[in-house]
Amino acid sequence: MCWVTVLVLCGWSGLALSADEIEEAEQLRKSMQYEQAVEHCVQILESSGRGPAELVTAYRIMGLSLSALGKSSESLDSFKYLLAIDPDFTLSERISPRLAAPFFQARAFMDNQKSIAVKHTPQASLTSAKGFSGAVLDVELAADPFGMVKEIAIRYRAQGIPQDLEASVRVESTGKFAIRLPEGLKTRSMDYLVEARNVHGGVLLRLGEKKRFVLTVGEAESGIASDKPQPADRQPEQSASVETPKRDWFELQVHACVMGNEVFGRQGGDAGISLSQDPVIDAQMGVDRYGGGLRGGMRIGAYHFAYLHFDYLWEQWSGYAGADQQVDWSAGFNYLRILAGYRFAYPVLDWLEPFAECAIGAHVYIPRILRIDIGGEVDEADVVPDSRFALMLGFGLRFVFLERFFATGSYLIDMPINMSSSSFVLGGGMSF
């Protein structure tokens, strides 16, 4: 069944999904309100007038939300429909592999399927203006793997008419269809595009978006059709969509060191501590460590990050003095820790990235004169520890929120020569 309707351009654009509605659905997903995000996407998909890019976005948000809810089968279907509309779509590398699993299953499935395809060859120019009246334009629905296309429409603008007109035909399967222009159409030229629509009126594919087809009296001037959608309204999304997202390459972190504890090692007179009693510190020492610093670096891959790490730290050492190790002693001093490191973070959720890291650098101690309490007797000591090479190994969790911000918690083992100590580091920062 064919029919003709009049569609004013401003009215058509008014049907389009606003960016605010798309962003609202995306923010619901990012805030882990997955069920609400799915509900929003259903409303989007069941509304008329949506363009191909909007439908792709809705299917992406719904697919990821369903995957997060553990509904892998429904998520797989959403991604199949997405790829039927846009076979070249890719997910952001920053999406958790667990959440993205249904997408890759859908892509493997679609390798053996054709995406939605519409073919149209503009006919030769008409010999007279009367030829427009009741003219037939042939369109072929070449592929529709999931039966999503329910209507094919010609949206055209006749000479002298400042609005789009429309002629369409209902379809139930693939094949060739004839779309007839209205009787009595008087014009010497018209330009048009072809749309394949779903049951709700959403546009699954649009031909002639970049250069509309043209039918004239006399010499023809036709646009170039394509089997793939060319939506002019398709734009890259900011956090993950079409999906060539803007990647944040740099990262700055402020952190605090909140604990110290010796793991193994020994220190003696060669530690650079000169006391009148000349004690020998030869035991498992406790190390209290506090301080903070900065870390800045650059992402070098989806999971890889290289950084420079700076700390200003205060340490309180405590142990035993004397050959019989019966006298308690303690000393405190400050130092700088300067490191260059590498982190590998593997996302298990959009907002959670376990990581492992390693770094090399130096501990640069700041000389000072200390009053040291040794068994109730106070003595002064010139503390001049040598700067030491340091190797740092660690692991932790990275929490991402509001797209650019993150918080980290990690356990680090510092392994300078002759002694090893450990500490917890809490930090936060942003990427840009």
N, C-alpha and C positions, 0 to 999 in steps of 0.2 A: 504494500500500500504506500502510495506517495502522497505527499501534501506539501504545501508551500506556506511558510510563515514569514512575517516581517520581524526583523530583529534590529533594533536601534543599537548602534555601537556602544553608546554609553550605558545602555541597559545591560548589554552583554558583559562589559567590564565590571559592572556592579555585582554580577553574580560570582565573580572570582573570589576565591578564598583570600582573606586578608592575611598579611604577614603576621599580624598579632595572633590570629587563631593558630597558625602553624607553630609559632614560637611557644604558645601556651601548651600545645601538645608535647612539644620537645622538652620544655621545662618540667612538665609532669614526669616524663621519662627520666630525666636527669636527676630529679629529686626522689626517684625510686617509688613514685606513685604509679606503678605500672598498670593497675586495673583502670584507674582514671584516664591514663594515657590511651589505653586501648579504646575506651568509650569515646574519647574525643576523635580518635582516628575513624571509628565506625561512622560517626556523624559526618566527618569530612568526606568519606568515601560514598556516603549515601546522599550527598548533596549534589545538585545539578550545577553545571557550568564550571567544574574544576578542570584545570589544564593538566597536561601530561606531567609537568614537573611537580605539581601539587599532589597528584595521585601517587607519584613515586615517593615523595616525602612521607605521605601518610602511611603507605605500605612499609616504608623503612622503620618509622617510629613504632608501628604496630608489631612488626616482626621482631624487633629488638625487645620490646616490652613483653611480648608473649614468651620469648626465649628466657627472659629473666624470671618469668613466673613458672618456668618449667614446662610450658606447653609447647614442646618441640614440634609436634605435628602441625598445630595451627600456625606457628611461626614459619615453618617450612612453606606452607601454602601462601602466606603473605609475601614471602620472598620470591616464590614462583611467579605470582601475579606481577610483582615489581619488575622482574626480569623479562616478563612477557611484554611489558610496556617499554622498558629501556634495557636492552641486552648488554649495553656497555657499562652499566652501573657497577661501581665498586665501593665497598665499605672502607671507611677510614682504618688505617693500620692501628690506630689507637683504641679501637673497639676491642673489648676483651675477647680473646679467642673462644672462650666458652659461649659467650652470647652470640658470636658470629658464626658458630658451627652450623646452624640451620641455613644461613645464607650460602655458605660454601656447598652444602648439600644441594640446595636449590640450583646453584650455578652449575654443578656437575650434572644435574638432571636436565637443565636447559641446554646443555651442550648437544644433546640429541633432539632438541625441539627447536622449532622456528618461532621467533617472536612475532608479535602482531605485525602484519604487513599488508599494506594497501597499495595497489598499483593503479595508476591513471595516466593515460596518454592523451594529451590535449588534441582535440580534433582540428582539422584544417580550418582555415578562415572561411567565413560564410560569404556567399556571393551577394547577399543583400540583407538589409536590416530586418526584413520579414523572417529571415531564417532563425532569428532568436526566439520567435514565438513557438513554444512547444518543442524547442530543440532538446535533444537527448544527449546526455553526457554519460559515458560508460566508465564504471569504476569496478575494480576487482578486489575483493577481500581474499588475498592470497594465503594468509595464515592467521589462525586464531586458536592457539593451543588449548585454551581453557574456556572457549565459548564466551568470552567477555564482551565482544562487540555485538551490540543489539541494534545499532543504527549507523548508517553512513549518510553524511550530509554534505551538500555543496553550499557554502556561504559565499555569496557573490554580491558585487556592487555594480549596478548598471550606470552607464554614462548619465550624468546629470542628477543622480539620486544620491544624496549624501548620507546614506545609511546602508547597512547590510541587509540583504534579503537571503532567504534560505529555502532550499528544496532538499528533501531527505527521503530515505527509504528504510523501512524496517528490514532487518536481516536475522536469520536464524542459524546460518551456517556459512562456510566459505563459498565463494563462487563469484560470478560476474553479475553486476546489477546495473540497470539503466535508470538514471535520475533525470526526470523530465522537467525542463523549465516551464514556467506558466505560459499559458496561451495569452496572446496579446502583448507580450513583452516587446517594447519598442526602444531600441538603443542601437548604436553603431559599434559599441565595444563594452566589454565587461571584464572585470578581473575577479578571481575567485580562489578559494582554497578548499581542500577536502578534509573532512574530519571523520574519524571512527570513534563512536561514543558507546559508553556502557549503558546499562539499563536505567541508571539514574541521570543520564545526560552528561556525565563526566567525559572529557576528551581523552581518549587513550592514545591517539596518534593524530598528527596534523601534517598534511602535505601542503606545500606552498606557503609556509609561514615566512620564510626568508624572502622569497620572491613569488608572489602570487601568479597563478596561471592567468593568461590573458586570451580572450576570444574576441576577434574583431571582424568587421566587414572589410574584406580585402586581405592584405598581407598579414599573416599570423605573427604574433609576438608572444611566445609562450614561455612560462617559467619552466624550471627544471625540477621534475618530481624526484622523489627518493622513497625507497621502501622503508627507510628508518625515520622516526620522528625527528623533526627539526624545530622544537618549540622555542620560540623567541623568548618566552617567559621563563625559560629554565635558567636559573642562576645558582651558582655554588652556595651551599649552606655554610653557616659559620661553625658549627661544631662538628658536623659530620653529615654530610649529605652527599651529594651527587658523585663519588665522594672524593673530591679532590679538595679537602678542607685546607684552610690556612694552618700550617703547622707552626707551633711555638718552638722555636729553635733554641732560645736562651732561657736560663733559669737562674734565679737568685734566691738563696736560702739564708735565713738567720736562725742560729741554733744555740742551744745551751747544753753544756756537759754537766750531768747531775750526779755522777758517782765515779769512784775509782776503786780498784781492787787489784792487788797483785795476783797474778796467775802463777808465775814461777820465776826463779832467778835469785841472784845473790849480789850483794854489794859489800865491799870492804873498804880499806883505807884508800884504795885507788879511786874512790868515788869523788875525791876532791874535798872531803870534809876534814879539816884539821882541828883537832880538839886537844886541850891540855892533857886529857886522860887517854887520848889516842884510842878510842874504842874501835872495836871491830864489829861491823854490822854484818852478821852472817846468819840470817834467818829469813823466814817468809815474812816479808814486810807488808803492812797494810798501807794502802795509798788512797787517801781521800782527795778527790779532784773536783773542782768546780770551775766554771768559766763559760765562755761563749765565743762565738765567732761568725764568720760568713763563709758561704760556699757559692761559687758562681761557675757556670759552665755551659756547654753547648751539647745539644742532642746530635748524635751522629748516626742515628738509625731509629727504627720504631721502638726498640727496647734498650738502646745503648746511649750512654751519657758520659762525657769526659768533663772533669771539673778540677778547679783549684780550691783548696780548703785552707782557711786561716783561723787559728784559735789563739786567744789569750787566756791562759789557764793558771790557776793556783792549785798547788798540791801540798798536802800534809803527809809526810812520810812518818811512819812509826815502826819501831822494831826493838831489837835487844842490843845492849852494849856490854862490852867486856868479854873476856875470853870465856867466862862461864855462862855468858848470855843470861844473866840474872837481873840486869838493870834495864828498865824500860827507857826508851829515848824517843824523841819526836823532833821533827824539823819541817819548816814550811818554806816554800819559795815559789816564784813565778817563772813562767816560760812561754815562749811562742811555739806553736806547732804549725808547720807549713808543709802542705802535702799536695801532690798531684795524683788524681785518682780516676777510676773508671767504675761505673755502676751499670749493672744489668737488671732491669726491672721488667717483670712479666705480668701483664694485667690479667687478673682472674675475674674482675668485675670492672665496670666503667670507672668506678671510684676507688678501687683497691689494687695496688701493685706491690706484691712482695718483691724484694730486691736483694741482691748480693753485691758487694763492692770490695775493691782493694785499692790501696794508695801507697805511695812511697814519698818520703820527704825527710824532714829533720825536726828534732826538738832543740830549740835554741834557748838555753837557760839564761836568765837574767841574774848576774852576780849580786850578792847582798850579804851583809853581816847579820847573823842571827843569834839570838839568845836561845840556847837549847837547854831544855830541862832534862837532866839525866839523874834519875833516882832522887829527885828533890833538890839536887845541886844544880845551879844555873851556871852555864859557861857560855862564852861567846865563841862563835865559829865563823871563819871566812868560808862561805859556801860558794865555790866556783866550779860547778859541774861542767864538764865538757859538753858541747853540742853533740848530739848523737843522731845517727841515721835511724830512721823509723820506718817500719812496715806496718800498715794498718789493714786488717781484715775485718769485715763486718757483714751483718745481714739485718734486715728490718722490713718495715711496712711503710708504704707511701699512700696517703689518702688524698684523693683529688676532689675538689668541690668548686662550684661556680666556674668551671671550665679552666680557669687560669691559676687558681690557688691550690695549695697543697699543704699537708702536714706530714711529718715523718717521725718515726720512732725507730731507733736502731741500737744494736748492741755491738760495740767495737772492741777489738783486741789490738792494742798497740804492742808492737814487737820490736823495740829498740834492742841494740846489742846488750847482752847479758841480763836483760830483765824484760818481763812482759807484764802488762797491766791491762785491765779492761774497764769499760765505762759505758753508761747509757747516754745517748744523745737524742734530745728532743728538738725538733725544729719546724719551721714553717716558712713559706715563701710564695713566690709566683713565677710563672713562666710568661714569656713575651717574645 
